[in-house]
Amino acid sequence: MNYFTDAKPYNSLHEYYKKEYGHKVAKISLNAGFTCPNRDGRKGYGGCIYCSKELSGDFAGDKNKSLKQQFDDIKEIILKKWPDTLFMPYFQAGSNTYAPADYLKKIFDEAITFDPNIVGISIATRGDCINHEIAKMLGELNKKIHVQIELGLQSSNEETCKFINRQMTNQEFEIAIDLLRKENIEVVCHIINGLPNETENDMINTIKYINNLDIQGIKIHSLLVLKDTVLADIYSKNKFDILDLNKYVEIVCKQISILRPDIIIHRLAADGNENDLIEPLRTRKKMVVMNEIDKYLRKNKIYQGKEYKK
């Protein structure tokens, strides 16, 4: 089954949720105070070079508040815009399985009780923060409610990943997917377009790489250069090329054309905290980027999987 429409010739997350649940589903981003093995010294320090001071949870709740209060604060805002909405708690900031399984079970079990209209839970983490015990615990949770695990890949080019200080191998990423899929858990992969030194071919090859993995969803991000990051220091000393709007749209549409046609597209553009954003300034208008992608696809008669090859 696909979720294509005339306006969006690909499996959009909105259509996926609408057909699965009959309603709009809103993710409520939470900050549970997790760190990362790439920050605390287990694997490295400082994190990936683009990672913000909020550990990529810039739009998540206030970590000084309880998870329930974070959820309620954001829910109130969402309901003013979309009154008839279902919810997913979204553990976004940091690596959200980087803790003992018993502790994770406690907070995830609690989160799914925050509201009667919760239909699932989404958890962002790293491949090297998934082990047998955690996968098994998530599998038990998945029997109660829909569990989505988001794993950061960013690029399949391991030379690029050394440069961005990912501190995780592709093999570790693949092992995590295997562990999660044995528990029938939906896996969403994050990639970033426009990483320093990456060519268009590298970005296309990342899609070809994930086409061969048992993933169910993808988030395509634009690289963001944010203040107070290692990447910002690098950029101030040597202004590497930033993808402009036209080039970003062109590359994303090529990626969509070769993307396996069953994968759900959760995101096609990124947005950062405007106060911290250095480049690309086009991301301040995320809907413009999204609309340009949709227009390019329709104009050029491109649809998801058009050029997909097994």
N, C-alpha and C positions, 0 to 999 in steps of 0.2 A: 504493500500500500504506500502511495505517496501523498504528500500534502501540498502539491503544487496548486497555484492559482494563476489566473491570467496576469495579475499584477506582479506576482512573485513566483517565477518559474523554478522554485526550489522548495525543499522541505523547511519551511519557516517554523520556528518554535511556537509562534502564536497559533498557527493553524494546527500544529501537532496537539497542543494543549486543548484547543477548542474542540477538536474531534474526539480527543481522549476523555475529556472531562465535561464538555458541554458548556464551559464557561471560560472566561479569562482566568489565567493563573498568574499571580504575582509572587516573585521571590522577595523575601524580606531579608536583607543582608545583615548578618550579625557579626560581632567581634567578640570571640570567646577568649581573647588574650593569648592565643597560641603564638609560639615563635616558629623557628625553622631550623633544621639541621645544618643549613647553609649560613646561619647567623650565630648560632650559639657555640660553634666550634667543633661540633661532632664531625662535620664535614668541611666547614669553612666559616669565614666571618664576612659580615657585610651584606650577605645575600646576593641575589642576581643583580647585575649592575644597574638595571632599570627599576628595581623594586623601591617603592615609595616608603617613607617613614612609617606609614600605616600598614605596611606589609601587604600592599595591594588591596587594602580594605578601606579605601578613601571614602566610599559612600556607605560603609557599614555603620551599625549602631555605635553608640558611645560605650567604649569598653569599661568605663567607670560605673556603668549601670548594669543591673542584672540582665540576663538574656531575655527574661520575660518582659522587662521594662523596655528594652531595646525593640523587641518585637511589637509591643503595643504602641510605642511612639510612631514607628514607621507605618504600622497598619492603619493608624488613624489618618495619616496623610494620604495613603493609597485609597482608602474608602471615600474620601472626599472627591476623588477623581473618578474612581470606578467602584460604585456602590455594590455591584453584584460580582464579587471577586472571590476566588479561592486562593489559598496561600501555600507557599513552601518556605519554611525557614531555610536560609542560605548561610551556611557557615563559610564566610568569605575570607576574612583577614588571616594571614599566616597559613601554616600547614596544619589543617584541622583534623588530622589523624596522628599528629606527632605527640602522643601521650599513651599511657597504658590503656589497654582495651576496656578494663573495668571503668575507668574514669570516662572514657568516650561513651560507653554504653549509658552511663548515668545522665550525661548532658544531652545526648541525642534522644533518649527515651523521654526526658523532660520536655525537650523542644517540640516534639510532635503532639504534646498535650496543650500547647499554648492557646489553641483556638479550635473550635469544632469544624471549621472550614479548611483545615490543613489537609492537603491531599498527598503530600510528599515531603521529602527533605533532600536538600542539595548540599554537598560537602566538598569544598575545594581543598586539594592537598597535592602532595608530590608522590611520584611512584615509589621512591625509597622510604616512604612513610606508611606503606601498606605491607603487612606481613600476614602469615596464615591466621594468627589469632584475631587480628583486627578484621580481616576479610570474613572470617567466620561470624564474628559479632555483627558485622554489617549485614551479612546474609540473614541472620535471625531478625534483624530490624526490617529487612526487606520483605519478610513474610507478613509483617504488620502493616507496612506502608511503603509506597514507592520510594526507593533510595536511588539517588543520582550521585555519582562520584565524578568530580572534575579533576583531571590530572593535567598538570602543566608539562608540555613537551617543548613548546616554543619553536624549535627547529629540529629536523632530523639530522642536520649536519653537526657532527660532534666537534668539529673544529670551531664552528660558531659557538657552540655551547661551552667550550672551554673559555672562549673570549668573554662570554657574558657571565661566567662564573656559575653556571647551573649546578655543577657538582653532583650530577646524576648521569648515569649512562643510559643509552637507549635500551640496553638489555634490562636494566632495573625497571624502566618504564614498561617494557613488554611483560616482565614477570608480574608486575602489579596488575596489569590488565587481565592476565590469565587467572590470577587469584580471585579477582572480582567477578569475572565472568563465570567462574565455577559456582559462584553463589547467585548467578542470574542477576547481577547488579548492572544497571545502565552506566556506561562509562562515556564521559564527555572529555574530549581532548582540546587543550588550549594551544594555539600557535600564534606567533607574532610575525607580521610582515614588516620589512624595513629594518631588520637588525643590522648593525654595522658590519660591513664587508660581505653581506649576503647579496647574491645576484638574483635576478628573477628566476633563473633556473633552480637555484637553491629552494626558493619558495614553492615552486611547482613540485620539486622532488619531495618536499615535506608532505604534500598532499598524496603523492604516489606511495610514500612510506605508510601513512596512516590508512590508506585504502586497504592495505594488507593486514591490518590489525582488527581485532574484534571490538571495535568501538561503535557506539550508537549515536554520538553527537559530536559536534565540533564548535568551538568558538574561535573565530578569526579576529585577531586584534591588530591594530596599528601600533607600532612602537611609539611610546610616549617618552619624551625627554622631560623629566620632572626635576624641579629644584631639590637640592640636598640629596642627590643620588650620585653614585659613582659615574653613571652615564652622563650626567650633567657636567661633571668635571672633565670627562673625556671630550665632550662636545665643545666646551669652552676653549679647549686647547687645540682641537682639530675638528672643525665643523664638517663631519661626514655628511653624505647625501641623505636628505630626508625625502621620502616619497611625496610628491605633490598629489593633489586630488585626482587628477586625470590618470596618473600612473598607478596610484593605489587602486582606483576603480578598475582599471584594465587588468591588473594582476589578480585581484579578487575574482573577477568574472572568469578569468582563465582557470583559476583554482576551482570555482564552482563547476565549470564545464567538465573537469576531469574527476571531480569528487564522486565517490561511490554513491549511487542514487538512493540508497536506503538511509543514509546518514542524515540526522536532523541538524539543521544549522541554527545554533543558539545565538550566534552573534556574528556580525559582519564588520563592525567598526568599534572603536574604543573611545572612551571619553575619560579625561582626568580632571582632577581638581583645578579649576581655572586659575586659582591663585598660585599654583605650583607649576603650571604648564609652561614649558619653554618652546617646544616644538612637538608635533606639527600643529600650527594654529588652526588648521582646518577642522581638527577634532572638537573645537568649541561648538561646531554646528553638526552634531552627530547625525541629525535627521537629513541634512543636506547630503552627507556622504551616503547614507542609506538610500535616499531617493535617486542619487546619481547611479548607484550600482543597479538598482531595479530598472532604471531607464536604459542603461547600457545593455543589460541582458535582453530586454524586449526589442530594442532597436536592432541588435545583432543576432536575434533569434537563438540566443544561448539559453540552455536550461541545464539544471544539475544532472551530471552524468552523461551529457551529450558526447563527450570525448573520452568517457571512462573506458579503460581497457583492463581486463582481469589479468 
